[in-house]
């Protein structure tokens, strides 16, 4: 066997092994949802459910918030950043009566908060 063929046979597995991380990363990204980060600013309110918080956005939607550290900012004007969360049908059915009473005719968006910034200590 010629030296060129031997070199090709030795390099082929190395090239294939070097592609494994690239292919694995591409597959991980394909499995991720197309959730985009969103931000909303408004007055943080305590919901009627225990541990429930919400903001009425300038876009006319009510954002039902889930996350840590929200209780310290009730009745403050805040900017929250996070991702829209999809709840199970049974969970939505259980929360629907209280959400509807809080939201009125506004559409409701469930949001997992990843960051909170206080804008003002009052909602004025």
C-alpha positions as CSV (number, residue, x, y, z in Angstrom):
1,X,0.0,0.0,0.0
2,X,1.3,3.4,-0.9
3,X,2.2,6.0,1.7
4,X,-0.6,8.3,0.4
5,X,-3.2,5.6,0.9
6,X,-2.0,4.9,4.4
7,X,-2.1,8.6,5.3
8,X,-5.6,8.8,4.0
9,X,-6.7,5.8,6.0
10,X,-5.2,7.3,9.2
11,X,-6.7,10.7,8.6
12,X,-10.2,9.6,7.7
13,X,-11.1,8.5,11.3
14,X,-9.6,11.7,12.8
15,X,-11.7,13.9,10.4
16,X,-14.9,11.9,11.3
17,X,-14.2,12.2,15.1
18,X,-13.6,15.9,14.8
19,X,-17.1,16.3,13.3
20,X,-18.9,14.6,16.2
21,X,-19.1,17.7,18.4
22,X,-20.3,19.8,15.5
23,X,-23.1,17.3,14.7
24,X,-24.0,16.9,18.4
25,X,-24.3,20.7,18.8
26,X,-26.5,21.0,15.7
27,X,-28.8,18.3,17.0
28,X,-29.1,20.0,20.4
29,X,-30.1,23.2,18.8
30,X,-32.7,21.5,16.7
31,X,-34.3,20.1,19.9
32,X,-34.6,23.5,21.5
33,X,-37.8,25.4,21.1
34,X,-38.0,28.6,19.2
35,X,-38.8,30.6,22.4
36,X,-37.5,34.1,22.2
37,X,-36.7,36.4,25.1
38,X,-39.4,39.0,25.8
39,X,-39.5,42.0,28.1
40,X,-42.5,43.8,29.6
41,X,-42.6,46.9,31.9
42,X,-45.4,47.7,34.3
43,X,-46.7,47.6,37.8
44,X,-46.1,44.3,39.5
45,X,-49.3,43.1,41.2
46,X,-49.9,40.2,43.6
47,X,-52.3,37.7,42.1
48,X,-55.2,36.1,43.9
49,X,-53.4,32.7,43.7
50,X,-50.8,32.1,46.4
51,X,-47.4,33.0,44.8
52,X,-49.1,34.4,41.7
53,X,-47.9,37.7,40.3
54,X,-48.8,39.6,37.1
55,X,-48.1,42.7,35.0
56,X,-50.6,44.4,32.7
57,X,-48.4,45.3,29.7
58,X,-48.7,48.4,27.5
59,X,-49.6,46.0,24.7
60,X,-52.9,45.2,26.5
61,X,-51.9,41.7,27.6
62,X,-51.7,40.4,31.1
63,X,-48.4,38.6,31.8
64,X,-48.8,35.9,34.5
65,X,-45.3,35.8,36.0
66,X,-43.3,32.9,37.5
67,X,-39.9,33.3,39.1
68,X,-38.0,34.1,42.2
69,X,-37.8,37.5,44.0
70,X,-41.1,38.8,42.7
71,X,-42.7,39.3,46.1
72,X,-40.2,42.0,47.1
73,X,-41.4,44.2,44.2
74,X,-45.2,44.1,44.5
75,X,-46.6,47.6,43.7
76,X,-43.3,48.7,42.1
77,X,-42.9,49.6,38.5
78,X,-40.6,46.9,37.1
79,X,-39.2,45.6,33.8
80,X,-39.1,41.8,33.6
81,X,-37.4,39.8,31.0
82,X,-38.1,36.1,30.4
83,X,-39.6,33.5,28.1
84,X,-43.1,32.6,27.3
85,X,-44.1,29.4,29.1
86,X,-46.6,26.9,27.9
87,X,-48.6,25.3,30.7
88,X,-50.3,21.9,30.7
89,X,-54.0,22.0,29.8
90,X,-55.0,20.8,33.3
91,X,-52.9,23.5,34.9
92,X,-54.5,26.2,32.7
93,X,-58.0,25.0,33.5
94,X,-57.2,25.2,37.2
95,X,-55.9,28.8,37.0
96,X,-58.4,30.1,34.4
97,X,-61.1,31.5,36.8
98,X,-58.6,33.6,38.8
99,X,-56.6,34.7,35.7
100,X,-59.8,35.8,33.9
101,X,-60.9,37.8,37.0
102,X,-57.5,39.6,37.0
103,X,-57.2,40.0,33.3
104,X,-60.7,41.1,32.4
105,X,-60.8,41.0,28.6
106,X,-57.0,41.1,28.1
107,X,-55.3,38.1,26.6
108,X,-53.0,36.2,29.1
109,X,-49.4,35.2,28.6
110,X,-47.6,32.9,31.0
111,X,-44.0,34.1,31.5
112,X,-41.0,32.6,33.2
113,X,-39.0,35.5,34.6
114,X,-35.3,35.3,34.2
115,X,-34.4,38.9,35.1
116,X,-36.2,41.7,37.0
117,X,-35.2,45.4,37.1
118,X,-37.0,47.9,39.4
119,X,-37.9,51.0,37.4
120,X,-39.6,52.9,40.3
121,X,-40.7,52.2,43.8
122,X,-44.2,53.3,42.9
123,X,-46.5,52.5,40.0
124,X,-47.0,56.2,39.1
